């Protein structure tokens, strides 16, 4: 039990002083006031949450944490040159040890900043990562990403590997791991390969994740080659109504494209504002997205283009940038941003048991130190969570009722060792370049 804590319900837009009782991985009770003496005597452990705020954990719906050694490696380049001249040559020199070190570094950063769930879209050593997640206790949606700029035989080999990984790990680790299939993007996957991936996802009843309309060049090139915007092309291929989709970026989506996506089976879009800004890709029209029946969530992208996995920063940017670009302070409200960073993300990643701070939901939540000067006066709490919170204010992280960080101390990761190994492996990769 956690007592004497401020409980934040994002759905109800309420704050109450009360207590939370956890039974196994499920929230058993959420009540105001003091817990009854008889209940206190029955629980195995009581934590005093005085001065802390309790809210759902953050959900990062688009990352490539296998790239975590690339933080700061290349700045101030447009996406295509950044990928071809810097990212892909560096990634070609990654080995099992370097990717493992990168991912452990990412897990430290995510947990310490309050992320309880994330999506990893990558292609190297995915089974290793799933095993690590199983041990660490965090929640994740994983996929073996596929680039299809290769012969058909190689495409099929990649798809076979992706299917096997998805089948082996879907709903494993006490349900903390989900899987998807993932064509990288329309500009790296020929139409027939996308159709093949969707065919297999339909058979496996899995969602599909893909980059979409991230840059103007990407969209213009697609129109020049196929005569259609990528969204209209996907619609023509007949794949949008076959599976649930989670797209990343969507910077170049207009009303006509949003109407098509709205009519698809189920579409979520991961908004990545900081990465899109840093790469000069543009600013997605999120307030326009909100006019359609689409699930809008948030992602950081990789630290090579962000350069953090800090969902608090991402949430604040999402709330601020659209106000500025549209010269309208009423768009993308603080409540909108909180939903995008938490509950919308859980829905997009299809963790049905993660439903916020309510009885019967899985106990994924964070505690924040509310006794900070920048979080006062505390009566303006919802404003503070978006416009004033610092991720360093996160003190505790729970997933399925298990503490992964307590009083800012990680319990399932050796932070000092991981930081040392990450720097060692970075030097090893640089020596191979």
ZAMARGU-4260 file (C-alpha; in steps of 0.2 Angstrom, whole numbers, plus 5000, padded with zeros to 4 digits):
<rodrens>
0) 5000/5000/5000 | 5005/5018/4996 | 4997/5030/5008 | 4996/5048/5011 | 4999/5052/4993
5) 4992/5064/4980 | 4983/5052/4967 | 4981/5060/4950 | 4968/5053/4938 | 4971/5060/4921
10) 4955/5053/4914 | 4944/5061/4927 | 4955/5076/4928 | 4955/5075/4947 | 4968/5075/4961
15) 4964/5067/4978 | 4974/5064/4994 | 4972/5046/4998 | 4980/5028/4996 | 4983/5015/4983
20) 4982/4996/4987 | 4991/4984/4976 | 4987/4965/4975 | 5000/4957/4965 | 5001/4966/4948
25) 4984/4974/4950 | 4978/4990/4958 | 4965/4983/4971 | 4959/5000/4979 | 4960/5018/4975
30) 4953/5028/4990 | 4953/5045/4997 | 4958/5049/5015 | 4967/5037/5027 | 4966/5018/5025
35) 4957/5009/5038 | 4967/5001/5052 | 4961/4983/5048 | 4967/4986/5029 | 4984/4992/5035
40) 4986/4977/5046 | 4983/4965/5031 | 4995/4972/5018 | 5013/4966/5017 | 5021/4983/5016
45) 5015/5001/5018 | 5024/5015/5010 | 5022/5033/5016 | 5020/5044/5000 | 5020/5060/5010
50) 5025/5075/4998 | 5023/5064/4983 | 5012/5063/4968 | 5006/5047/4960 | 5001/5046/4941
55) 5002/5034/4927 | 5020/5030/4920 | 5025/5038/4904 | 5024/5028/4887 | 5036/5031/4873
60) 5028/5024/4857 | 5043/5026/4845 | 5061/5023/4849 | 5077/5014/4842 | 5086/5012/4858
65) 5099/5000/4850 | 5106/5017/4843 | 5109/5024/4860 | 5128/5025/4857 | 5125/5037/4843
70) 5119/5051/4855 | 5127/5067/4848 | 5137/5058/4835 | 5130/5068/4821 | 5120/5085/4822
75) 5114/5097/4809 | 5111/5086/4795 | 5094/5083/4785 | 5087/5065/4787 | 5093/5057/4771
80) 5111/5063/4773 | 5111/5059/4792 | 5105/5041/4789 | 5116/5038/4774 | 5132/5047/4779
85) 5132/5044/4798 | 5119/5033/4805 | 5120/5018/4794 | 5139/5017/4792 | 5141/5018/4812
90) 5127/5005/4814 | 5136/4993/4802 | 5150/4992/4815 | 5139/4988/4829 | 5141/4971/4837
95) 5132/4961/4850 | 5141/4969/4865 | 5139/4987/4858 | 5121/4985/4855 | 5118/4977/4872
100) 5127/4992/4881 | 5117/5004/4871 | 5101/4997/4876 | 5106/4995/4895 | 5110/5014/4894
105) 5093/5017/4887 | 5084/5007/4900 | 5093/5017/4914 | 5088/5034/4906 | 5070/5028/4903
110) 5067/5022/4920 | 5075/5036/4929 | 5064/5049/4919 | 5048/5039/4923 | 5045/5029/4907
115) 5036/5012/4912 | 5033/5007/4894 | 5041/5009/4877 | 5042/5003/4859 | 5058/4997/4851
120) 5059/4997/4832 | 5076/4989/4827 | 5084/4975/4818 | 5099/4969/4828 | 5099/4956/4842
125) 5081/4958/4847 | 5080/4941/4856 | 5094/4947/4868 | 5084/4963/4872 | 5068/4953/4875
130) 5077/4942/4888 | 5085/4958/4896 | 5068/4966/4897 | 5061/4950/4905 | 5074/4952/4919
135) 5073/4971/4921 | 5054/4972/4923 | 5050/4986/4912 | 5036/4985/4899 | 5039/4985/4880
140) 5033/4982/4863 | 5046/4975/4852 | 5049/4971/4833 | 5062/4966/4821 | 5062/4981/4809
145) 5064/4977/4790 | 5071/4987/4776 | 5066/4980/4759 | 5079/4988/4748 | 5086/4970/4743
150) 5082/4955/4733 | 5065/4946/4736 | 5074/4931/4744 | 5082/4943/4757 | 5066/4951/4760
155) 5058/4935/4764 | 5072/4930/4776 | 5070/4946/4785 | 5051/4943/4786 | 5054/4925/4792
160) 5065/4932/4806 | 5053/4945/4811 | 5039/4933/4812 | 5048/4921/4822 | 5053/4934/4835
165) 5035/4941/4836 | 5028/4923/4839 | 5042/4919/4852 | 5039/4935/4862 | 5022/4941/4860
170) 5013/4942/4877 | 5028/4935/4886 | 5037/4941/4903 | 5020/4941/4912 | 5012/4950/4898
175) 5025/4964/4899 | 5031/4961/4881 | 5020/4964/4866 | 5026/4962/4847 | 5022/4970/4831
180) 5028/4968/4813 | 5038/4983/4806 | 5042/4988/4788 | 5054/5003/4791 | 5045/5015/4779
185) 5037/5017/4762 | 5054/5024/4755 | 5064/5009/4761 | 5051/4995/4758 | 5044/4992/4740
190) 5025/4991/4739 | 5025/4972/4737 | 5035/4969/4752 | 5024/4980/4763 | 5009/4969/4757
195) 5018/4954/4762 | 5022/4960/4779 | 5004/4965/4781 | 4998/4948/4775 | 5009/4940/4789
200) 5003/4952/4802 | 4985/4948/4798 | 4988/4930/4799 | 4997/4932/4816 | 4984/4945/4822
205) 4997/4958/4826 | 4998/4977/4823 | 5010/4985/4811 | 5022/5000/4815 | 5030/5010/4802
210) 5038/5028/4799 | 5026/5038/4788 | 5028/5055/4780 | 5042/5061/4790 | 5050/5073/4778
215) 5045/5083/4762 | 5058/5075/4752 | 5052/5057/4756 | 5034/5062/4751 | 5039/5071/4735
220) 5050/5056/4730 | 5036/5044/4733 | 5024/5055/4723 | 5037/5056/4709 | 5039/5037/4708
225) 5022/5031/4711 | 5011/5046/4707 | 5003/5045/4725 | 5006/5051/4742 | 5012/5037/4753
230) 4995/5037/4763 | 4985/5036/4746 | 4997/5022/4740 | 4994/5012/4756 | 4976/5014/4754
235) 4977/5008/4735 | 4987/4993/4741 | 4972/4988/4752 | 4983/4986/4768 | 4975/5000/4779
240) 4960/4990/4783 | 4968/4974/4786 | 4977/4977/4803 | 4979/4990/4817 | 4993/5003/4812
245) 5004/5013/4823 | 5013/5026/4812 | 5028/5037/4818 | 5030/5056/4813 | 5016/5060/4801
250) 5023/5077/4798 | 5017/5079/4780 | 4999/5073/4782 | 4985/5084/4776 | 4966/5083/4779
255) 4964/5071/4764 | 4976/5059/4771 | 4969/5060/4788 | 4952/5056/4781 | 4959/5040/4773
260) 4968/5035/4790 | 4952/5038/4800 | 4943/5026/4788 | 4956/5012/4791 | 4954/4998/4804
265) 4963/5007/4818 | 4976/5020/4817 | 4988/5028/4830 | 5001/5041/4826 | 5016/5043/4837
270) 5021/5062/4837 | 5039/5065/4839 | 5041/5084/4840 | 5059/5085/4846 | 5067/5073/4833
275) 5057/5082/4819 | 5063/5099/4825 | 5081/5093/4826 | 5082/5085/4809 | 5073/5100/4802
280) 5059/5089/4796 | 5045/5100/4801 | 5031/5101/4813 | 5016/5089/4812 | 4999/5097/4812
285) 4993/5089/4828 | 4979/5100/4832 | 4972/5095/4814 | 4975/5077/4819 | 4964/5079/4834
290) 4949/5083/4823 | 4949/5065/4817 | 4946/5048/4825 | 4965/5044/4828 | 4974/5040/4843
295) 4988/5052/4846 | 5003/5047/4856 | 5021/5053/4859 | 5038/5046/4855 | 5056/5052/4857
300) 5063/5043/4842 | 5082/5038/4845 | 5094/5048/4855 | 5104/5051/4839 | 5090/5063/4834
305) 5083/5070/4850 | 5095/5068/4860 | 5086/5061/4875 | 5073/5048/4879 | 5065/5060/4891
310) 5046/5059/4889 | 5043/5074/4901 | 5053/5085/4889 | 5043/5077/4874 | 5026/5081/4883
315) 5031/5099/4886 | 5036/5102/4868 | 5021/5094/4861 | 5010/5106/4872 | 5020/5121/4868
320) 5025/5120/4850 | 5008/5120/4842 | 5002/5135/4852 | 5017/5144/4845 | 5016/5139/4827
325) 4997/5142/4826 | 4997/5157/4837 | 4984/5150/4848 | 4986/5146/4866 | 4971/5134/4867
330) 4977/5120/4855 | 4985/5104/4862 | 4980/5108/4881 | 4990/5101/4896 | 4977/5087/4898
335) 4979/5083/4879 | 4998/5081/4882 | 4996/5071/4897 | 4985/5059/4888 | 4997/5058/4873
340) 5011/5054/4885 | 5002/5041/4895 | 4986/5033/4892 | 4985/5035/4873 | 5002/5027/4872
345) 4996/5011/4882 | 4981/5010/4870 | 4992/5012/4854 | 5004/4998/4861 | 4988/4988/4865
350) 4992/4985/4883 | 4974/4983/4888 | 4977/4980/4906 | 4986/4997/4908 | 4972/5009/4911
355) 4978/5022/4922 | 4976/5024/4941 | 4960/5014/4944 | 4954/4998/4952 | 4957/4983/4942
360) 4971/4991/4931 | 4988/4984/4931 | 4999/4994/4943 | 5010/5004/4931 | 5014/5021/4939
365) 5027/5034/4945 | 5029/5044/4960 | 5035/5062/4959 | 5043/5073/4973 | 5030/5087/4974
370) 5041/5096/4987 | 5050/5106/4973 | 5050/5125/4972 | 5046/5124/4953 | 5030/5114/4957
375) 5022/5127/4969 | 5009/5132/4972 | 5004/5114/4972 | 4985/5118/4968 | 4990/5121/4950
380) 4995/5103/4948 | 4989/5098/4931 | 4998/5114/4924 | 5014/5109/4933 | 5015/5092/4926
385) 5016/5098/4909 | 5024/5115/4910 | 5035/5114/4925 | 5039/5096/4929 | 5057/5090/4927
390) 5060/5071/4924 | 5073/5072/4939 | 5058/5075/4950 | 5053/5056/4947 | 5058/5046/4963
395) 5049/5029/4961 | 5044/5019/4946 | 5032/5003/4947 | 5027/4991/4933 | 5014/4978/4937
400) 5016/4982/4955 | 5035/4979/4956 | 5046/4993/4961 | 5060/4996/4947 | 5066/5012/4955
405) 5064/5017/4974 | 5069/5034/4980 | 5079/5037/4964 | 5089/5021/4966 | 5087/5008/4952
410) 5083/4991/4958 | 5086/4980/4943 | 5100/4989/4934 | 5118/4993/4939 | 5118/5011/4933
415) 5137/5014/4937 | 5142/4998/4928 | 5131/5002/4913 | 5138/5019/4910 | 5156/5013/4911
420) 5152/4999/4898 | 5143/5011/4886 | 5158/5022/4885 | 5169/5007/4883 | 5159/5000/4869
425) 5157/5017/4860 | 5176/5018/4859 | 5177/5000/4852 | 5165/5005/4838 | 5174/5020/4834
430) 5190/5010/4833 | 5182/4999/4819 | 5175/5014/4809
</rodrens>
